[in-house]
Amino acid sequence: MARIIGIINAKGGVGKTTTANNLGAYLSAMGKYVLLVDLDPQANATAGLGLHLEEDHLNLYHTLVGEQEPGGIIRKSSLFGFDVLPAAPSLAGATVELVDMEEREYRLKKVLNKIRTNYDYILID
């Protein structure tokens, strides 16, 4: 079962995304299976791994607000064992849409529990 590590800070520009991407690359180079969860609508972690999604591509928004399974949304990076659950600008709408949903505080946890056994580490940016 994956160890989940959140790289979180309220202030922007402190290196959260750089840390998440580099830590994931290092862990995958050490033979670990890593999933990077990009929680930022700007999708810088996703782009930093060389993935550029079109507006209509499925992303983290569709697992948090919709009923999409995360396994079908996860993308492979160019590094073996390093995957990403991508973000896109549509993720900004999740903040508003989750307000009225039941157990909104646990939606991310439920998504990650579905795929937790597939990875050694899950990094949240």
N, C-alpha and C positions, 0 to 999 in steps of 0.2 A: 504494500500500500504506500502510495506516494507521501512524501513529506511536503507540506504546503508552506511556502515562504512568501510573505507579502512584502513588497518593497514599496513603502507608502510614506508620503510626507505631504502635508497640506500645501507647502510652498512649492512653486514651480521652479524649474531650472536648477535643481540640486543634484541631478544625475541619476534619478530613479530609473529611467528607461535605459540609459547606458549601463547601469549596474545590472539590471535584469537581463539584458541581452548578453553582456559579457559573462555573467555568472552562468547563464544557460549554455553558452558556447563552451565554457570551461568544463562544466559538468558533463556535457555530451562528449567532449574530447576525452574525458576520463572513463568513458564507457557507460555512462548513466543515460537513462531515457528521461527526457525533460519536456515538459509542456509549459510554454509561456502563455499566460492569459493576459491579453491586452485589454485593460479596462478603460482606456483613454479614447474618447471619440476622435481625437486627432490622429490616432493609429500610428504613432511614431515607432512603437516597438514592432508593429507589424511591418511597416515600411523598412525599418532597420534590418529586418531579416530578408529583405528583398521581395516581399509580397506587396502587391498593389492591387487592391480589390476594386472592382467596379461597384457602383451604387447598388446594383441589384444582386450582388453576391451575398450569400448567407454569411453572417458574422455573429459575434457574441450577443448582440441585441436579440437575435432570433431565438436564442436559447433562454435568455432571461425573461423576455416578454412573451415570446411565442412558444410553440410546443415542439420546436425542432430539437432533435437529439444532437448533443455536442459532437459525437463521433463523426457525423457527416459534415461537420463544419471545420473541423481541425485540418490545418494545412501543414505539409512538410516543409521544412526549411532546407537550405542547401547543405546543412550539416546533418550527418547521420545521427538519428536519435534525438533530434531537437525539433519539436513541433510547436505550432502556435495556434491558439484559439483567437482568431483575428478580430480586430475592432474595425469600425468604419464610422463615418459621421452620424449615421442613423442611431448609434449608441447614445447620443446626447438625448434623444427622446425617451429613453428608458427611464430616466430620472422622474419624468412627469408621469409616465404610464404606470410605473410601479407603485405610486402613491396609494392607489385604491385597491391594490391586489392583496389577497390574503397571504400571510407569511412572507411578505416581500423581503424581510431581513434574511431569509434562509434560501432564497432562490439561487444565489451563486453557489452556496454549499451543496444544494441538491444537484446542480449541474455538475460540479466537480466530483461528487460522490459516484456519479455514473461512469466516470472514466478514471477514477483514482487508481485502480489496480493496474492500469496500463503503463504507468510511469513510476520512476523512482523519485522524481521531484516535480512539483508544480510551482512555478514562479508566477506571482501576480504582480503586474505592473499597473 
